[in-house]
Amino acid sequence: MGSGQVTDWQGKNVTVAGLGVSGIPAAKVLHGLGAKVTVVNDGDDARAREQAAELQALGVTVRLGDGATLPEGTELVVTAPGWKPDKPLFMAAHEAGVPVWGDVELAWRLRELDGRKAAPWLCVTGTNGKTTTTQMLASILKAAGLRTAAVGNIGVSLLDAVLGEEPYDVLAVELSSYQLHWAPSLRAHSATVLNLAPDHLDWHGSMEAYAKDKGRVYEGNQVACVYNVADKATEDLVREADVEEGCRAVGFTLGAPAPSQLGVVDGILVDRAFVENRQQNAQELAEVSDVRPPAPHNIANALAAAALARAFGVPPKAVRDGLRAFTPDAHRIAHVADVDGVAYIDDSKATNTHAAEASLAAYESIVWIAGGLAKGATFDELVAKSAKRLRAAVLIGADRALIREALARHAPKVPVVDLERTDTGAMLAAVQEARRLAVEGDTVLLAPACASMDMFVNYNQRGDMFAQAVGELGT
C-alpha cells in the first residue's frame, strides 16, 4: 500500500490518527470504501467523545486517550497534518514498515477513484500569504469560467473536493508544511512557494527541514514552478526539485519583470512569462489598484496567483476580473475606520515576524500595537527594518518584553507604552493609548508579530476586539 494506486480498500486495516477537521472525513471516506478503520486520538474530552460517538455509530472503532500505540494489524496510517513526525505511533509504524499518509496524500490517491476525471491541482504554500493567494487564484479561475474551489489548508476538505459528484475543472489548493510533509506522492500541475521564514520549527526540528517540506510542493510539477524573486530560498527550492520535462521556473517580483517573470511596471501587473516572444513582449494583466488592499505583500500575492492561473492557460482579462472580484478575509490588513485623520488597520493575522514586517512596510508613519506569544521568535531584525516607520509602539501580551528590548536596541527614540494588563479591557486600553500617540496622517496598525492565545481565543477574536475598541473611540 506504500506506492501506486490503491484500487481495493475492502478489508484494509487503516488507522486514522486524530479526530477533527481532517481525521473525521478521512475515517468516514475510508469506512465507506470498505476499510476496517480504527481512529486513535490523544484527547478524551467531551468534544472528542461526541465525535467518537458519531463515528462509532457508523461502525468505526475509536480509541480515545491513547494516540501512541499502533493498533495490531495496521496496514496504513492516515494522520491529521498537525501530528508531529516523532510521535511514538509513527515510530512504531516505521519499524513495522507501515506507510503514513496525510489527508492530502489520501485525497491525491483517491482523485481517480472509480474512473473519475481528476482535476489538476494548482498548489500554494509559503510562510505567509497562502490563504489570500489561494483565494485570489480561485477568484481568477472562476472569472475564466472554470469550475473550481479553494481547498486544502484553507478549511475546505480536499477529500470532499476530489470525491464530489460533480467534477471540478481545476483546484486551487493551499498546503501547509505539515500537509506537505505527509504527502510524498503529490504532483501538481503548477505550484508556488510564496516566501520562507522561520516558523513551526518546533514541529519540523530545523529551518532546513521546514524548507525541505515546503519544497515538496514543486516535486513533479508539470508546467510551472512559481518562485519569489525577492526570496532566493524559494528559487533554490525550484532548482532542487525534480520536475517533469518542460516545466519552467517562473518568478514574480514587485519590480519590472525579466523574461519568464511577472512583475509591476508603472502601476500595471504585467506578464513576461506566458507570452509569445517573452524576450521582447509583455502582457498587461491588471492595475495595482485592482488589488485590495494594494499593500506590497498583497501585490506579491496577486502576482503569484496570476502566475499560477496563467500557467493553467487563463486569459489576461480573467486575471483582472478575478482580482477585482476578490474580497480578502477579515483580519488581513483590513481597514477598520478613520478617526480624527488617523487610519486604524487590523492585521491580527500577522502572527509571526515575517508577516508583521510585510504589514509594517505598507505604511509610512505607524503607531504599532504588537505582542502576544512569541513562539520562540526574536524581533531585532523586524524592528531594525521597520524603525524609521514607527512613531510609537503599544505592547501587549505575554512576550511583549522581547519586543520592548528590541525597540530599545534598534529604535531607542520611539515612544513605547508597555501594557501589563491581560484582562478583556486590555485591547481597548491599547487602542486608547495608540490614539493618544497618533497624529493626523498616521496609521494605528495591529500587527502583533505573535500568536494570540495568551490573551484571546485566536487571532480572529483579537482582531474583533481591536475593531470593537476602535468603534468605541467615537463614542
N, C-alpha and C positions, 0 to 999 in steps of 0.2 A: 504493500500500500504506500510505500515511500515515494514511488515515481510513477509517471504515466497516468492515464485517465482511469479512475475507478468507475466501473460500469455496474457492478453488482454489490450493493450495500446490504443486501439481505443477510441478517445474522451476524454482521460485523460487530465486534465488541469495541465500541468507541467511548472513551472517557472525555467528557466536556469539563474543562477546568474553569470554574467561575460562573455564578449567576449574573444577571444584569443585562445590559443592552445588547451584548453580543452572545453571551452564553445561552440565554433562553431561546432566541431564534435558532441558534445552531442546534440545540438539543431537539427542538421541535422538527426542524427540517430533517435531521438525521433519523429521528424516530419514524417520521413519515416515509423515509426511504427504506425502512425495514431494518435499520441497525439496532443493536442492543445497546442502549445509551445509559451510561451512568454519569451523573453530574456530581462533581465534588466541589465543595465550597468551604473557604476558611471560616466565614462568619456563620453564626447561628442565632441571629436576632429575629425580631418579629417579621421584618420585611423579607428576610431570607426564607423563613418558614412559610410565609404566604406564597412566595414564588415557588418554593418546593412543592407545596400542595397542588398548585396549578399543573406542574409537570407530572407529578405522581398520578394525578387523575387521568393522564394520557397513557400511563404505563411506563414512564421513565423513572429509573432508580435515582434517588437523590441522597447524597451523603453530606450532611452539614457538619461544620466544625472540624473537619479533617480534610484539608486540601493537600496534605503532604504525602499520602500513601497512594501508590499506583494500584488501582483495582486489578485483581488477578484476571489474567486472560486478555488484558487490553491490547488491541491491535493498532490503535491510533489515538492520539491525544489531540483534541481541538481546544485551544486555550483562548481565554479573554486576553486582549493585547497587553493589558497592564501587568499581568503576572510576570515577575522578574525571571530571567533565564536560569538563575542559580537556585530556584526553589527545589526542594527535595523531590517533588513529583517529577520534574523534568530530568533531574539526575537519574532517578530510577528508570525513566523511560529511555534515556540514552543508554544506560547499562543493559537494558533489555532489548535494545535495537528497535524500539517503538518510535515511529516518526511523530513529531509535534508540529501541528499546523495552527495558524491563527484563523480568525474568521474570514480574513481577506483571502488567505490561501484556499480555504474551503469554498468560498464563492467563486474564485478563479477556476477551481477544479470542476465545479458544478455548472459552469456557464453554458456548456453544450449538452447538458443532461437531456436525455430523450430526443436528441437530434435537433434541439432548438438552435436558432441562429444567434450566435454570441455577438453582442455589441462590443465594438472596440472600446478600450479604456484610455482616456487622457488623464494622466495622473499628476497630482500636485503634492509636493512636500516641501519642507523647509522649516526653519526655526520659528519664523513669524510670517503672517500673511496668508497662510494656507486656506483658511475658510473664505476670506474675501476673494482671493484669486479663483478658487473653485466656483464660487457663486457667480463671479463675473464671467467665467468661462461658460457656465451653464446658460447664463443670460444671452451670451453671444451665440451659442449654438441654437438656442430657441429662436433667436431673431433670424437665423438662417433657415428656419422651418424644420428643424430636426427635432425628433422626439428624444428628449434627454432628461437627466436628473443629476443634481449634485448629491453625491452619495459618499459613503465611507465614514471617515472620522468626523464628518460633518453632522452625523446624527441620523442619517437615513440608512437603513440596513442595506448593505450590498447584497446580502442573500435575497432579500425581497426584490431588489432590482434585477438580479440575474434569473430569478425563478418566476417572475411575474408572467401572467398570461399573455400580455401584450408586449412584444419585444421593443427595446429601445434601439434607436439608430446609433447612439454613442453615449458613453457615460463620462461625466466629469467627476473624478474620484480623488477626494482628499485622503491622504495617508499620513499617519503619524510614524515616527521612528519605531515605536513599539510594533505597530502593524506590519511594517516592512521587515522587521526582524524575523517575524514568524511567517513570511510569505516568500519562500525561496523560488517558487515556480512562476511568479508573476512576470508577464512580458507585456508591456504597454505598447500601444500604438505610438504615443509620444509622451514625454514626461518632463517635469521641471523640478529642480531643487532651487527654491527662491533665494535662500541665504543659509548660512551656517554660523551659529554662535553657540557657546556653551549652554546646554540645557539638558535636564534629565540625566546628568552624569552619574547620579546615584543609581540609576537603573542600568545604564549601559556600562558603567565602570570606568570609562575614559572618553575623552573627546574623540580619539581615533576610532573607538568602537561605535560611538554615536554617528560620526560622519560615514563610516562604512555602512551602517544600516540605512542612513538616508540615501546613500549612493546606490543601494539595491534597486531603487526606482528606475534607474537607467538601464539595468541589465536586460538585454534582449529587445531594446526599443527598435521599432520598425522604421519610423520616418524621421523623428527629430528628438534630440536631447537638448532641452532649452536650459540655458545657464545664465547666471547673473554676471555681467561683465565687471561690475564693481566688487564682486566677491570671488576672488580667484579660486577659493576652495571648491566652489561649485563647478568651475571649469575643470579643475583637477579630477573631480569625480567622473566627469564625462570622459576624460582621457583614459581613465582606468576601466571604464565599462566595456563589457563585451556585447556589442550591438549587432543587429542584422546588417548585412551588406547593403550599402547605400544610405544608411541612417546618417543624418547630418547633425553637427553641432551648431546650434543657433543661439546667439547671445541676445540679451536685452540690456539696454543702457539708457540712462536719463540724458545722455549727450547725443550728439549726432551719430547715427549708426554707421558702422563699416559694412561692407558686404557680408551677408549671412547674419545680419543683426537687425533687430527692431530698436528704434530709439525716438528721440524727440528733436525736431527742427522747427524753430520759430513758433512754438506753441502747438505743433502738429505731431501726432503719433504717426510714425512712418515705418514702412516695412521694406527692408533691403535683403530679405531672406527668401521670401516666397514670391518672387517676381522674375520675369524673364530678364536676362542680362543684368543681374544684380550688381555688376561692377559699375554700371552706368545709370541704372534706373532705381527709383524708389516709388512706393505706392503709399499715398495718404490713406490713413485708416480712420482717424478721429481727431478731434481737438482736445487739448488738455482740459478745457472747460467741460468736456463731456464726461470726465472722470469725477466722481463725487466720493469723498472730498478730494480736491486736487493737490493733496499733500504729496511730497516727493515719493515717499514709500508706497503710497497708493497708486501713483502713476506707474511705478515699477510693477506693482501687482497687475495693473491693466495691461502693460506690455507683455508680461508673461502669459496672461490669459489669451491675449491676442495671438501670440506666437503659437500656442497650442491649437487654437482654433484654425489659424491659417495652415498649420501643418495638416489639419484634417480637411482642408480644401474650402473653408468658409470664405465667402466673398467679403471684400472690404466694407461694403455697406452694412453687413450684419455685425461687424465689429463695432462700428459707430452706433448702430441702433441698440445693440446689446448693452454697451456701456451706458448709453443714455437711460435705458430702462432699469438699470441696476440700482437698487437701494441697499446700502450697507446695513449690516446688523447693528443693533444697539451697542453702545459702549466701545465703539471703534472710532475714535477721533470724531465723535458726534458733537455738533454744535448744540448746546443746551439753551443758551439765551445770551442776550446782550444787556448788561445792566450798567448804566452810567458810562457808556462808551467802552466798557470792558467786556470782552468775549469770554464766555465760560465753556470750556471744552471737556467732554467726558471721554477719556481713553482708558477706562478702567481695565480694558482687555490687555493693556501693556503690562503684563505680569512678569517681565524679565527686562534686563538692562538693554538688550538689543532692540526690543520693541519700544522701550521708552526713548532710546536715542533717536529712533526714526520719528517719533512723535514730537520730541523737542526740536528737531531740525525743521519742523514745518512752520514755526512761529519765530518772530524776531525779538519780542520782549515779553517774558513769561514770569508769572508767579506760579511756581511749581508746587503742586501738592503730591507728595510721594511718601512711600514707606509701606511696611507690611511684613510679610515673611520673605526673607532674602533667598531662601533655598540654597545657601552656600555661595551666593553671588558676591562679587566685590564691585565697588561703584566708582573707583578712581578714574577709569577710562571714560565712563559715561559723563561724570561731572567735568572732567578736563575738556572734553569735546564740546560740552554744552554751556560752559561757564559764561561765555560772552552774551548768551541769550537770556540769562537769568536776572530778573530784577530782584526776586526774593524766593524763598522756599518755605513751605509749611510742611512739617514732617509728622507723620502719624505711624502707629503700628509698632510691633514687637522689635523689629530690627532697624528702627529709624536712626539709631546711633551710628550705624555703619555709613549711612548717607550723610549724616551730620559731620562725621570725621572726614569723609571725602570732600565735602564742601569746604571745611576748614583748611584742607591741604591745597585745593585747586581753585577755590573761588572764595577766598577769605573776606572779600568785601561785600559779598552777597548777604543781606539780612536773612536770618534763619529763625523761624518760630518752631520750637520743639514741643509738641502737644503730648503730654503723658497720658491723658485720659483715653480709655478704650471703651467707654460706655456708648450707648446708642446716639448720644448727642455729640460724639467726637467729630463726625463729619461736618455737622452744622458749625461747630466751633472752628474747624479748619477753613471752611468756606468764608466765614466771617473774618477770620484773620487775613485770608487772601484778599478779600475786598478792601480791607484797611490798607494793605500794602500796594495794591494795584493803582495805576493811574490811567487816565483815558488813553486808549490805543493799545493797552496791554492785553494779554491773554492769560486768564487763570486756567491752568491745564492740570487736570487729574491724569497723571501718567505714572502710576505708583512704582514701576520697575520691580514690583514684588507681588507675591501671591497674597490673597485676601483673607485666608481662613483664620488668621489670628483675631480678626475683629468682625468678619462678615461670613455669611454662608458661602458666598462665592463672589466672583468679580462682578456678576450681574447686580447683586444686591448692593455692592459697594458703589457702582455707578448710579443705581437708582437713588441711593441716599444722597449722593452728590447732587443729582438733578433736583431732588426734593429740597435740599438745603439752598440751592441757587434760587429755587422758586420762592423761598421764604425771604429772600433779600429784599424783595419789593413790597413786602407786607409790613 
